[in-house]
């Protein structure tokens, strides 16, 4: 284009704006005049089409060409067609140029449609991102709660460890006292009796027999005390004969010493449990019965081993004095440390331990551990 191109483009823009503003017949005359000026200026139909396209683009900010109902794009096309009439008279290629313009208009329409589709996709992505951010915030909150719970659990474990160490020390002191008060004193008495028998020289046979019998009683008493300590630490019958005989032996001994009535019911298939699970059930029953004898003041206790689908349940129920379960278990003292320890034992083999204590109905200790056999219900 020569130097007159900007001026001609500006005239075309103003004329098209006026034509789109108020539709008059004079608009086509102005367009034809512009077409003649195009020919006079040495411009081609392509130049005229470019002027029209630039003008439409400039007017797009103030005119809604995308709305087909207002007829603006059609009227703009008529204005261009009128401007092309004089050019077509001098150049037959105008028709091809006009078709090219129509193609560009179609491409522009397709671009607008693609842009609208892209905007919708972008809106969906924004929604998804916002939803993802909300999920991340929720996850952070959840992990923060888990972190706080882990800290609380860590504090509980440290407290439990201190209680276990304290309980172990107390248990050792108790064993030491028992050994000193019973076994050692009995052995000392035995030794004194033997020395007396040996120092008397010639002795009456009747007195000798009486001394030997007394010494034998002392020895049997010591043996009985040692056996009792051994059973409490680890009953040999549990390894040799199984869980039910071990429970029966312990219950008979406890019932005799504490004047307590204990009833045991069990199913034979419990003997199929492995040694670790048998030990857990034995310790839970032992601790529960010990607590009954010490605290419950119950005249009788019911112990049962029942089969469940995929599990075995141990229940120890007494009809004695109740206690506040949550308050007692959360206490910093070690009065119920044995039950806490048994809960840890049960959970280590994949089971769970529950305690129920209601005033007027006594206390129930219930342990359930996994057990798959033909005896389970």
C-alpha positions in Angstrom: 0.0 0.0 0.0 1.1 3.6 -0.6 0.9 6.5 1.9 -2.8 6.9 1.4 -3.6 3.6 2.9 -4.1 4.8 6.5 -6.4 7.6 5.4 -8.5 5.2 3.3 -8.7 2.7 6.1 -9.9 5.4 8.5 -12.5 6.5 6.0 -13.7 3.0 5.6 -13.9 2.5 9.4 -15.9 5.7 9.9 -18.2 4.9 6.9 -18.8 1.3 8.2 -19.6 2.6 11.7 -22.1 5.1 10.3 -23.6 2.4 8.1 -24.1 0.0 11.1 -25.5 2.8 13.3 -28.4 3.9 11.0 -29.2 1.8 8.0 -29.8 4.1 5.1 -29.6 3.7 1.4 -26.8 6.3 1.2 -24.6 3.8 3.0 -24.2 1.7 -0.1 -23.4 4.8 -2.2 -20.6 5.6 0.3 -19.3 2.1 0.0 -19.2 2.3 -3.8 -17.4 5.6 -3.6 -14.9 4.0 -1.3 -14.6 1.1 -3.8 -13.8 3.6 -6.6 -11.1 5.2 -4.4 -9.6 1.8 -3.9 -9.3 1.4 -7.6 -7.9 4.9 -8.0 -5.3 4.3 -5.3 -4.1 1.2 -6.9 -5.3 -1.1 -4.1 -6.5 -4.6 -4.7 -9.6 -6.4 -3.5 -7.4 -8.1 -0.9 -6.5 -4.7 0.4 -10.2 -3.8 0.6 -11.0 -7.0 2.4 -8.2 -6.3 4.9 -9.6 -2.8 5.5 -13.0 -4.4 6.1 -11.6 -7.0 8.5 -9.6 -4.5 10.5 -12.7 -2.3 10.7 -14.8 -5.1 11.9 -12.2 -6.0 14.4 -12.0 -2.4 15.6 -15.8 -2.2 15.9 -16.1 -5.6 17.7 -15.4 -3.8 21.0 -18.6 -1.8 20.6 -20.7 -4.0 18.4 -21.9 -7.6 19.1 -21.1 -9.3 15.8 -21.6 -12.7 17.4 -25.3 -12.2 17.9 -26.9 -13.2 14.6 -30.3 -11.7 15.5 -29.1 -8.1 15.3 -28.0 -8.4 11.7 -24.8 -6.5 12.2 -22.5 -9.0 10.5 -25.0 -9.3 7.6 -25.1 -5.5 7.2 -21.3 -5.3 7.4 -21.2 -7.9 4.7 -23.5 -5.9 2.5 -21.4 -2.8 3.0 -18.3 -4.7 1.9 -20.2 -6.1 -1.1 -21.2 -2.6 -2.1 -17.6 -1.4 -1.9 -16.6 -4.4 -4.0 -19.0 -3.6 -6.9 -16.8 -1.0 -8.6 -13.7 -3.0 -7.9 -15.3 -6.1 -9.5 -15.9 -4.1 -12.6 -12.1 -3.5 -13.0 -10.9 -6.8 -11.5 -12.7 -10.1 -12.0 -10.8 -11.6 -9.1 -13.0 -9.8 -6.6 -15.2 -12.8 -6.3 -12.3 -15.0 -5.2 -11.2 -12.3 -2.7 -14.8 -12.1 -1.3 -14.8 -15.9 -0.8 -11.5 -15.6 1.0 -13.0 -13.0 3.2 -16.0 -15.3 3.9 -13.5 -18.1 4.8 -11.7 -15.8 7.2 -15.1 -14.8 8.7 -15.9 -18.5 9.2 -12.4 -19.1 10.7 -13.0 -16.2 13.0 -16.3 -17.8 14.0 -14.7 -21.1 14.6 -12.0 -19.4 16.6 -14.6 -17.8 18.8 -16.3 -21.1 19.3 -13.0 -22.7 20.2 -12.2 -19.9 22.6 -15.6 -20.3 24.3 -15.0 -24.1 24.6 -11.6 -23.4 26.1 -13.1 -21.0 28.6 -15.6 -23.6 29.7 -12.8 -26.2 30.1 -10.8 -23.7 32.0 -13.7 -23.0 34.4 -14.1 -26.8 35.0 -10.4 -27.1 35.7 -10.6 -24.2 38.1 -13.5 -25.9 39.9 -11.5 -29.1 40.1 -8.4 -27.3 41.4 -10.5 -25.6 44.0 -12.0 -28.9 45.0 -8.5 -30.4 45.1 -7.3 -27.6 47.3 -10.2 -28.1 49.7 -9.3 -31.9 49.8 -5.7 -31.0 50.6 -6.8 -28.7 53.4 -9.0 -31.4 54.8 -6.2 -33.9 54.5 -3.8 -31.6 56.3 -6.4 -31.2 59.1 -6.8 -35.0 59.3 -3.1 -35.6 59.4 -2.7 -32.9 62.1 -5.3 -34.7 64.2 -3.5 -38.0 63.7 -0.3 -36.3 64.7 -1.9 -35.0 67.9 -3.3 -38.5 68.6 0.1 -40.1 68.0 1.6 -37.6 70.5 -1.1 -38.5 73.0 -0.5 -42.2 72.4 3.2 -41.7 72.9 2.6 -40.0 76.3 0.3 -42.9 77.3 2.9 -45.4 76.3 5.6 -43.6 78.3 3.3 -43.5 81.3 2.5 -47.2 80.8 6.2 -48.0 80.6 6.8 -46.3 83.9 3.9 -48.1 85.4 5.2 -51.4 84.1 8.6 -50.8 85.6 7.0 -49.8 88.9 4.9 -52.9 88.8 7.8 -55.1 88.0 9.7 -53.7 91.0 6.7 -54.2 93.2 6.3 -57.8 92.0 9.9 -58.5 92.6 9.6 -57.1 96.1 6.5 -59.3 96.7 8.3 -62.4 95.5 11.3 -61.6 97.6 9.1 -61.2 100.7 7.2 -64.4 99.9 10.5 -66.3 99.4 11.9 -64.9 102.6 8.8 -65.3 104.7 7.9 -68.8 103.6 10.7 -70.6 101.7 13.7 -69.2 103.4 12.2 -69.3 106.9 11.1 -72.9 106.3 14.6 -73.9 105.1 16.2 -72.2 108.1 13.9 -74.1 110.4 14.7 -77.3 108.6 18.4 -76.6 109.0 18.0 -75.8 112.7 16.1 -79.0 113.2 18.7 -81.1 111.4 21.5 -79.5 113.4 19.6 -80.3 116.6 19.2 -83.9 115.6 22.8 -84.2 114.7 24.2 -82.7 117.9 22.3 -84.8 120.4 24.3 -87.9 119.7 22.5 -90.8 121.2 18.9 -90.0 121.0 15.7 -91.7 121.7 14.3 -93.4 118.5 10.9 -92.0 119.2 12.2 -88.5 119.4 14.3 -89.0 116.3 11.3 -90.2 114.3 9.3 -87.2 115.5 12.1 -84.8 114.5 12.4 -86.4 111.1 8.7 -86.1 110.5 8.7 -82.5 111.5 11.6 -81.8 109.1 9.8 -83.6 106.3 6.8 -81.4 106.8 9.0 -78.3 106.6 10.5 -79.6 103.4 7.1 -80.4 101.9 6.0 -76.9 102.8 9.0 -75.4 101.0 8.4 -77.5 98.0 4.7 -76.5 97.9 5.6 -72.8 98.1 8.2 -73.1 95.3 5.7 -75.0 93.2 3.1 -72.3 93.8 5.6 -69.6 92.7 6.5 -71.6 89.6 2.8 -72.0 88.7 2.1 -68.3 89.0 5.2 -67.4 86.9 4.5 -70.0 84.2 2.4 -73.1 84.8 4.0 -76.2 83.3 0.6 -77.8 82.8 -0.2 -75.1 80.2 2.6 -76.4 78.0 2.1 -80.1 78.8 -1.7 -80.5 78.9 -3.2 -77.3 77.4 -5.3 -74.3 78.3 -8.3 -76.0 79.9 -6.4 -78.2 82.4 -4.1 -75.1 83.3 -7.2 -73.0 84.0 -8.8 -75.8 86.1 -5.6 -76.2 88.1 -5.3 -72.5 88.8 -9.0 -72.1 89.6 -9.0 -74.9 92.1 -6.0 -73.5 93.9 -7.5 -70.0 93.9 -10.9 -71.2 95.0 -9.3 -73.1 97.9 -7.1 -70.3 99.1 -9.8 -67.5 98.7 -12.9 -69.5 99.5 -14.3 -68.6 96.1 -16.7 -70.5 93.9 -15.5 -70.6 90.2 -17.5 -72.2 87.4 -15.7 -73.0 84.1 -17.4 -73.9 80.7 -15.4 -74.4 77.5 -15.5 -76.1 74.1 -13.0 -78.8 73.3 -11.8 -77.1 70.1 -10.0 -74.4 72.1 -7.0 -76.8 72.5 -6.3 -76.2 68.8 -5.1 -72.7 69.6 -1.4 -72.1 69.3 0.8 -71.7 72.4 0.9 -67.8 72.2 -2.8 -67.4 72.1 -3.4 -70.0 74.8 -0.9 -68.1 77.0 -2.7 -64.8 76.3 -6.1 -66.3 77.3 -4.6 -67.9 80.4 -3.0 -64.6 81.5 -6.3 -62.7 81.0 -8.2 -65.2 83.0 -5.6 -65.3 85.7 -5.5 -61.5 86.0 -9.2 -61.2 86.0 -9.7 -63.8 88.7 -6.9 -62.3 90.8 -8.7 -58.9 90.7 -12.0 -60.6 91.6 -10.3 -62.2 94.6 -8.7 -58.9 95.7 -11.3 -56.3 95.0 -14.7 -57.6 93.9 -15.8 -59.4 97.1 -17.8 -61.7 95.0 -19.1 -65.1 96.2 -18.8 -66.7 92.7 -17.3 -66.2 89.3 -18.2 -67.6 85.9 -15.5 -68.3 83.3 -16.4 -69.3 79.8 -14.7 -70.1 76.5 -17.1 -69.9 73.6 -16.6 -70.2 69.8 -17.5 -67.3 67.5 -17.3 -67.1 63.7 -13.5 -66.9 63.2 -12.7 -66.2 66.8 -12.8 -67.5 70.4 -14.2 -65.5 73.3 -13.1 -65.6 76.9 -15.5 -64.1 79.5 -14.9 -63.8 83.2 -18.0 -62.5 85.0 -18.4 -61.9 88.7 -21.4 -60.7 90.8 -19.4 -58.6 93.2 -18.4 -55.0 93.6 -18.3 -52.8 90.5 -15.8 -50.1 89.6 -15.5 -47.1 87.1 -13.8 -48.6 84.1 -12.7 -45.5 82.3 -11.6 -43.7 85.4 -9.6 -46.6 86.7 -7.9 -47.5 83.4 -6.9 -43.8 82.9 -5.6 -43.5 86.4 -1.9 -42.8 86.8 -1.6 -45.4 89.5 -0.8 -49.0 88.8 -3.8 -50.5 90.6 -5.2 -51.9 87.4 -2.0 -52.1 85.5 -2.5 -55.9 85.1 -5.6 -55.3 83.0 -3.8 -52.7 80.9 -1.0 -55.2 80.3 -3.5 -57.9 79.3 -5.1 -55.5 76.8 -1.7 -55.0 75.2 -1.2 -58.8 75.1 -4.6 -59.4 73.5 -4.0 -56.7 70.8 -0.6 -58.2 70.0 -2.3 -61.4 68.8 -4.9 -59.4 66.8 -7.7 -59.5 69.4 -9.5 -57.0 71.6 -10.3 -56.7 75.3 -13.4 -55.1 76.8 -14.3 -54.4 80.3 -17.9 -53.8 81.6 -18.7 -53.0 85.2 -22.2 -52.0 86.3 -23.4 -51.4 89.8 -25.6 -54.3 90.9 -24.4 -56.5 88.0 -20.8 -57.0 88.8 -17.9 -56.9 86.3 -17.3 -58.7 83.0 -13.9 -59.1 81.3 -14.3 -60.1 77.7 -11.4 -61.0 75.4 -11.8 -62.1 71.7 -8.9 -63.3 69.6 -8.9 -64.7 66.0 -9.3 -68.4 65.8 -10.2 -70.4 62.6 -11.1 -74.0 63.1 -13.9 -76.5 62.5 -15.2 -75.8 66.1 -16.0 -72.1 65.5 -19.6 -71.3 64.9 
